[in-house]
Amino acid sequence: MLSTIRGEAQLLNGTAVIELPEYFEKLTKVENRTVSLTNVGGFDNIKVDGKVLAGQFKVISDNKNSSQKFNWEIKAVRSDIPKLEVERSK
């Protein structure tokens, strides 16, 4: 099972730190979290700097003066339920 969380943010001087809700760390596994970023109203080269850890992640731009707005989405595996086993057709 996956858990998805999303939001919007804006860089300040080429950097943004996204703080996630407290429950996110408790609800999801640290391994294999993925982040998608989508620019809004412009195009600066933005990327995640590091991993999603301790309830936050950092987004940076190659442009150190960037104030780029962006949407973000994280997908992570839930840790509060057992892994579902797929039943194969016989």
C-alpha positions in Angstrom: 0.0 0.0 0.0 1.2 3.5 -0.8 0.7 6.7 0.9 0.8 9.9 -1.1 1.2 13.5 0.2 1.5 16.6 -1.9 1.7 20.4 -1.6 3.1 23.5 -3.1 6.0 25.7 -2.2 8.3 28.4 -3.5 12.1 28.7 -3.5 13.8 31.6 -1.7 17.3 32.4 -3.0 17.3 29.0 -4.8 16.3 26.8 -1.8 13.2 25.6 -0.1 12.9 23.2 2.9 9.6 21.3 2.9 8.4 20.3 6.4 6.0 17.3 6.4 3.3 16.5 8.9 4.5 14.7 12.0 2.4 11.6 11.1 4.3 11.1 7.8 7.4 9.5 9.4 5.2 7.2 11.6 3.0 6.2 8.7 5.6 5.4 6.0 8.8 3.5 5.5 12.0 5.4 4.9 13.1 3.2 2.0 12.1 4.0 -1.6 10.3 7.2 -1.0 9.9 9.1 -4.3 9.4 12.9 -4.8 8.0 14.5 -8.0 8.4 18.2 -8.6 6.5 20.3 -11.1 7.4 23.9 -11.9 4.5 26.4 -11.8 4.6 29.6 -13.9 8.2 29.3 -15.1 11.1 26.9 -15.6 14.1 26.8 -13.4 16.0 23.6 -13.1 14.9 22.3 -9.6 15.7 19.1 -7.8 15.5 17.3 -4.5 18.8 17.7 -2.5 19.2 14.4 -0.7 16.4 12.2 0.6 13.1 12.7 2.5 14.3 12.2 6.1 13.1 13.3 9.6 9.9 14.8 8.2 11.5 17.1 5.7 13.2 17.4 2.3 15.1 20.2 0.5 14.6 21.5 -3.0 17.3 23.5 -4.7 17.8 25.2 -8.1 20.9 25.7 -10.2 19.9 29.4 -10.2 21.0 30.7 -6.7 18.5 33.6 -7.0 15.5 31.5 -8.0 12.1 32.2 -6.5 10.5 29.4 -8.6 7.1 28.2 -7.4 6.5 24.4 -7.6 4.2 21.6 -6.7 5.6 18.5 -5.0 4.3 15.0 -4.4 5.8 12.2 -2.3 4.9 8.5 -2.7 6.0 6.1 0.1 5.2 2.6 1.3 3.0 2.4 4.3 4.6 0.9 7.4 1.5 0.5 9.5 -0.1 -2.3 7.6 1.3 -5.7 6.3 2.4 -6.0 2.7 -0.4 -7.2 0.5 0.3 -10.5 -1.2 -1.1 -10.9 -4.7 -3.0 -14.0 -5.4 -2.0 -15.6 -8.7 -4.5 -17.2 -11.1 -4.2 -20.9 -11.3 
